[in-house]
């Protein structure tokens, strides 16, 4: 029973790792795409840039944590 649970845990963390990695890539993509398409104001652009950067980095760290749990 313990081996079966360990397999599911690895698969679960592997799936979470993939999802958080894709979300991180999405946030970094938003950093590049949105300023080229949207011209709201400079302060709003900086707030979005900071928020997207922080979220991308946090999700990338989360991806690393989940990947380490699958080892």
C-alpha positions in Angstrom: 0.0 0.0 0.0 2.8 2.4 0.8 4.5 2.0 -2.6 1.2 2.7 -4.3 0.7 5.9 -2.4 4.3 7.0 -3.1 3.6 6.6 -6.9 0.5 8.8 -6.6 2.5 11.4 -4.6 5.2 11.5 -7.3 2.6 11.8 -10.1 0.8 14.5 -8.2 3.9 16.6 -7.6 5.0 16.1 -11.2 1.7 17.4 -12.4 1.8 20.4 -10.0 5.3 21.1 -11.2 4.2 21.1 -14.8 1.3 23.4 -14.1 3.3 25.9 -12.1 6.1 25.9 -14.7 3.6 26.7 -17.5 2.0 29.4 -15.4 5.4 30.9 -14.7 6.2 30.9 -18.4 2.8 32.6 -19.0 3.6 35.4 -16.6 7.0 36.0 -18.2 5.3 36.0 -21.6 2.8 38.6 -20.3 5.8 40.8 -19.3 6.9 40.9 -23.0 3.5 41.0 -24.8 1.3 43.3 -22.7 3.5 46.5 -22.8 3.6 46.2 -26.6 -0.2 46.0 -27.0 -1.4 48.2 -24.2 -0.7 51.8 -23.6 -2.5 52.7 -20.3 -0.1 54.8 -18.3 3.5 54.5 -17.2 2.6 53.8 -13.5 0.1 51.1 -14.4 2.6 49.5 -16.7 5.2 49.4 -13.9 2.7 47.9 -11.5 1.8 45.2 -13.9 5.5 44.6 -14.7 6.3 44.2 -11.0 3.3 42.0 -10.3 4.0 39.7 -13.2 7.7 39.5 -12.4 7.0 38.5 -8.8 4.4 36.0 -9.8 6.7 34.5 -12.5 9.6 34.1 -10.0 7.4 32.7 -7.2 5.9 30.1 -9.6 9.3 29.2 -10.9 10.5 28.6 -7.3 7.3 26.6 -6.7 8.2 24.5 -9.8 11.6 23.8 -8.4 10.2 22.7 -5.0 7.7 20.4 -6.6 10.4 18.9 -8.9 12.6 18.2 -5.9 9.7 16.3 -4.2 9.5 13.9 -7.2 13.1 12.8 -6.8 
